[in-house]
Structure formats: C-alpha cells, structure tokens
Amino acid sequence: MVKKIAIGLLLLVLTAGAGLADAVTEYDLKAAYLLNFAGYVEWPETPEPVTICVYGENPFKAATIATLLEAKAGQINASFKYPNQLEQLTDCKILYLSPSEHDNFSKIIALLHNAPVLIVTDVQDRAPPGSMINLVTESNRLRFEINISAVLASKLRISSKMLKLAKIVP
C-alpha cells in the first residue's frame, strides 16, 4: 500500500502542474490516503462509486482532488462530496471529519454507530472514541492508526495489507 500511495503521490506531483508540484501539502497527502483507503476496505454492500465525504471545514484543494481522481480512474470508482448537514452523513462510505468538527464528534459517532461508514479523523494526540482511522504525523511522516473494534462493529473489513501498515489501537 505504501508503494501505491507513493505512486499516487508521484502522479499527483507530475500531473498537477508546476505550482502544486512545488508544494505538496500535508492535506494533499491526506486526500491521497482517503482515496487509497477505498481500495482496501470492503463494505457489506459494494458501493459504486465509493462516496468520500468531507464534513466540516474543507482543508483539501479542489485541484488536488480532481488530480487524484483522474490518476485513480479505472482503479477506484470514487467521488468526493461535502455534506453540510448531519443527516447527509449516512450516505457516505468514507467520512473525513475535519478538526473544525471536534466539538461534534460524539454526535456524529452516535449518528453513525455501527453503520458501514469508515470514519477518518486526524487528531494528533488521540483518536476520538468511535473513529476508525486516525491520521497522525510521526517524525515528519504521515501514518495512520486503526481502531479495529470500531471497524468490526461497523461490519467493514479492512485488507490485511492495510492492517500491516497501521498502528492498531484499542
């Protein structure tokens, strides 16, 4: 998976134009992770396309998302959406909860309790209870933690390839 992420990021840098190639940001990498997660998760019912939702303040650049989706065309059928109401979150398959929604995490987790929605956060100290994947920076590298009990409760299955790369947390 690391190799696939690296290839995806290389494609991003090569195809995004000179401006983006000079400054790949942390959130460009996180967007690539979100899209790559779609290829390593199985849902009870196969979604077509996999809807990746960003809830809260959107830290991702539209050009980055467009470039990633184009680079992954034919490999992963996905789309990014930006819901603005809690009720719309049940339509997501992967949900990125922006740090701006930190105060609403418990409401969101309660709404999606045991739903087949992969909940991704990026809280540096400790993932909020109920989140499934938490993106963290360690030694200037982007890593991810997986709360396997939250994943299992949602009836999602994560590839062993992805689990090998993650830090498993209770």
N, C-alpha and C positions, 0 to 999 in steps of 0.2 A: 504494500500500500504506500509506503514511503516513496518507492520508486515511481508509482503512478502519480502521487501528489507532486513530486519533483518534476515529472514530465509535464503535468498540467500547469505548474507554475512557469516552467520554461516556455510552454506555448503561450501563456499569458504575457510574459515579457516580450516574446518575439513578435506577437501579433497585435499587441495593444498600442503600438506606436512609440515614438521616442519619448514623449512626456511621461507615460506610465512606466516605460522600461527603466527610466532613471530613478523612479521612486516607488517600488513595490512596498506597500504598507502592511502593517500587521493585519488590517481588516481585509486586504486583498487575499492574504494567506488564509484568513478565517473563512472567507467566501469560498475559496477552493476546497477547504476541508468540508464545509457544509455540502457542497456538490458531490464530493467524493464519498461522503458517508452514505449517500443514496445508493451507491453501488455495493455496499457491504451490509445492508440491512434488509431483512425480509419482513414484510407485513403480512397479517393474516389474509388479507385480500390484496393482490398485486395492484398497486396504484399506477395509473397511466394518465398523465405524467405524474411523477413524484412532485408534490407541491411543497416547496420550501418557503416557509413564511418567516418574515422578519417582523417581530412585534415590538413596538416602541420606537425610539429614535433610531433611524436607519443610518448605520455607520458605513454602509457599503456604497461604492461608486457604481452608478449605472453602467458605465463603460466596462468596468471590471466584470460585472455580472454577465453582460452581453458577450464579452470575450470568452469567459469561462463556458457559457452555454454553447457557444459556437465551437469551441475546442472539443467539447464532450459530445457534440451531436453524433448520433449513431451509437454511442456507448451508453449514455444515460439520458433517458427521456425525463427532463425535469423542467420546472418553471419556478420562478420566484414571485411571491405575492407579498403584499404589505397591508395586512388587515389592520383596521383601526378600532375594532370592537371585539370584546372578549368572545362573544358568541361565534365569531367567524373562525376562531382558532381550531374548532373541531374539524374543519375542512382541510387542515394542514396534515402533512405526513412527517415533515421535519419542521420543528419550530425553534427558531433562534430568538431567545428572549434577550432583548437589549438591556444593558445595565440601567438604562433610564426607567425600566420597569421593576427594579429591585423591590420597591415597596409593594408591588402587586404579585410577586412570585407565589405567595401562598394561595391567593385567589385563583391564579392561573393553574397551579398544580391541582387544586381541588376540582376545577372545571374539567381538567383532562385526566383525572385519576383513573388509572388502568386503561385509558384509551390508547389505541395503537398510533401514538404520535411521539416521535423521537424528540425529546426536549433537550435543547442545547443551550448552555449558558457560557459565560466567560467571566466568572467571579474568581479573582486571584486567590483569595485566602482559603475558601472552602465552598464547594458547590452547594447551592441551596437544596434543602431536602426535597426529593421528588424529581430533580433534574437528572437526566440520564447520561449526558456527556457534558463535561466542563472543559473548555479550552483554557489552558494556562500557559504562561511563559516561564520557562525554567532555563537558566543560563543562556538567555537570549535566544531560546528556541521555543517554537510553539509545540506544545504537547497536548494530549487530551487524557482525561480521566473518565472512566466509565463506572457508573453506579449500576452494577449488574442486577441487583434486586429490583430496582425501579424498571429496568428494561424488561426483566422477566414478568413483572406484574402487568406490563402493558401488552404482553403477548407478542412482542417483537423478538426477532432473532438476529443477532449480530454475528457476522462471519468470524471464524476463529482467526483468520488473517488479521482482522482489525483488532480483535481482543489481544493478540500477541503484542501489538504496538502500544497498547493503552496501559495506563496505570489503573488497576481495578480498585475501586474504593467501596466501602460498605454503605 
